[in-house]
Amino acid sequence: MKEETYPDGGKSSPNRRAFVGAISGNAFEAYDTAIYGFLAVQMGALFFPGSNHTAQTLGSLALFGLTFFVRPLGALIFGPLADRIGRTPVLVLMISLMALATAAVGLLPAYSSIGITATVALVGCRMLQGLAVGGEYGTATSFLTEYSRRGQRGFGTSWYIFSSLSGFLLGSLMVTGLSALLSDDEMMSWGWRIAFLIAAPLGSIAIFIRLRIEESPEFARISAQRETSRAPLRETLSYGKELLLTAGVGTLHSVAFYMAFSYATTYVAVVAGQGHSVSFASTVVACCVGLAVLPFGGKASDKWGRRRILMIGALWCVMAAYPGFLLMSSESAAGAFAGQALLAVGAGIFLSTSVATMAELFPTRVRSTGSSVGYNAAAALFGGTAPFISTFLVSTTGNDHSPALYLCAAAIIALIAVSIIRNDRLHTGAEVTAPTVDADRPTTAAVGRVTPDGESA
């Protein structure tokens, strides 16, 4: 196979600065998710009216889920933009919006000061965050996919999720550290603001990095050849099957992540009644397990194909869901660690490969639009609502293990989608397109479409 030349002049090795730039926004988004998730109880008390703590917490979690419903709008706006003007300018815009939205939360007055205006302002900031994240996902994963060495895209894109867990760990450490250093009153009064305000310098660093990265080799090539899509969204709609498959894979991608690393934290602390110290330690262990699994899973998908690894990850989630929640609901810290780690293994295996798969379902010219719209639709319906639905299930059924059913359902949806995906139909290399005036969907030549092991299909 012919060696690829990257913008830095190197042969067959991705531009490290480009990789750091691509994953920095994702780490930032995960940081925001972590601090909001860990501060969900405090945010409910600070910004939602009433004296019922359960209702306030549910309101805070509902807002967490509502943010996801804005993501498809961000995907519809910024996904096509990235397919028209390029990945890099959209990446800079997305991280700027995310940093602004997160830092602004730290400046908001509480409900006790300005009443319902505080709640509305918080909703506005979270909506802006969701809008930016909706455009970030497809753009960043397309950029990372196109910068990864052909035949090693599974391994390359696994670092996207690696950055998620790293950002999530950073956010967890930030909130836990503040809680340890400050009293409860200080945390409720002003300490919570620090976690959000730190987004300003973190975002500035990410913006600086992204301003210095060059366009992805594949997009630069089709742009130079004037093969970019003139109407990416309309053209993407001709990939109806691929959009549905992306949504199917994206369902477990989002549910597994938020169940294993976000909701599980609340579950261990509140439902299992083990407190925040145990829940934090359990989440750290789970994140470390996920970080260890991700690169190996991505590399395995390059060697043995995407379908096989996705199947293993989804089946693991089905089989580990009930034992995982059973262990987490026990009264022992060891049970919490083991249960959350079980979920983390399944999530790590699946997520190590799902990013590459969703990106490779579409050719370069509509990759950002297709992966953005397909994934964010699933994340809005199933992923962002996972903590709220899980809390609601436990509250209404009285069964502490009921969230396992939700995870199983998401895994079954993914299994159906994965069973339909063919490895040899994934766009794992640069496609040669021949766009025409009348056709919305270009013809893709067999040249350049290669199987995950690098052989021509």
Helices and strands as residue ranges (DSSP letters): H 16-38, H 40-47, H 53-85, H 87-105, H 111-114, H 116-147, H 153-181, H 184-186, I 187-191, H 192-197, H 199-211, H 217-224, H 232-236, H 240-258, I 259-263, H 264-266, I 267-271, H 275-304, H 306-328, H 333-360, G 364-366, H 367-378, I 379-383, H 386-397, H 403-420, G 423-425, E 433-434, E 443-444
